[in-house]
Amino acid sequence: MNKTRFLQLLASGVAASTLARPAPALADDVTIRVATIPSDTAAEPLYGLDSGIFAQNGLRIDLSLFTNYGAVQGALAGGAVDVAVNDTLGMAVAVAHGAPFQIIAPGARYIENAPTLMMCVAANSTIRQPSDLAGGTIALPTLRNSPEAAVRLWLAQQHVDATTVKLVEVPLPQMGVALERGTVAAATITEPSLTAARLAGAREFANVYDAVAHEFFQNVWTTTVGYAQANPDVLKRLVAAIYKTATWANAHHSESGVILAKYTKVGAATTQAMTRTMYGTDLNRKLLQPLLDAGRATGLLSTSVTAAELIAPRLR
């Protein structure tokens, strides 16, 4: 796929999106249009908004929630939003195809002993070992993103031919139902949908992110080159608020769980039982690189990419 076509597809992910000039910075309070998805791993905008941290930093957040990272990328590329929480690898793939995205802050931090994404199968599934997945279908929240790279790496490590497995995109809230109905053999699910599916009977089968590394940034806060160049002071204020939000959310799981339930419509039983996300409080390049390397290893990235290349120049 050429770069022009890729960018057209990104922009078409949001209805009525047009390539817009970056909004000018304001002297006092600033309104920033932010996009994310309703999962705990991408919920920092929700927490910063409802906790009042953004407001305390003079930031008015116009928040948009999308069903997956593909739609988030479309909104950012099309000028419908100024800043977005993006899948780390998906963002790099978009940049490789010409999208003008830059990283401004880390998002969710994957930690081996506290996984917030798992491959699951139905409670009555006959799948007991990796080889049983051959010929089956695995659901992913978004294709050509970090979960796909992780699944492909994991299949290779388990000596399962990936060409015998079909990968399909399924919205997170529907994955548990897809497992129950037998529509898919397995589903790679993130919180809180993971715990909701588990409480409904799904069985955890594999921690596929361990195939990537023991620790890394699952997603990142991103903006466009144009917005970063036109609004350096705004981004400086936003990044400071992001780190304050990360610190608050890491230490206030009970309060953030209430916020998450509000936006995702899951019950308190789910938010109380789920494994909570820990967020990055510094832009550690070593934690950005594993997914970029995984993308290259699985062919999702056609060339090698370093973390430094993706970070906004003023933040390197």
Secondary structure, DSSP 8 states (H G I E B T S, - for coil): --HHHHHHHHHTTSTT----------SSSEEEEEEE-SSGGG-HHHHHHHTSHHHHTTEEEEEEE-SSHHHHHHHHHTTS-SEEEEEHHHHHHHHHTT--EEEEEE-EEEETTS-SEEEEE-TT----SGGGGTT-EEEESSTTSHHHHHHHHHHHHTT--GGGSEEEE--GGGHHHHHHHTS-SEEEEETTHHHHHHHTT-EEEE-GGGGT-SEEESEEEEEEHHHHHH-HHHHHHHHHHHHHHHHHHHH-HHHHHHHHHHHH---HHHHHHS---EE-SS--HHHHHHHHHHHHHHTSSSS---HHHHB-GGG-
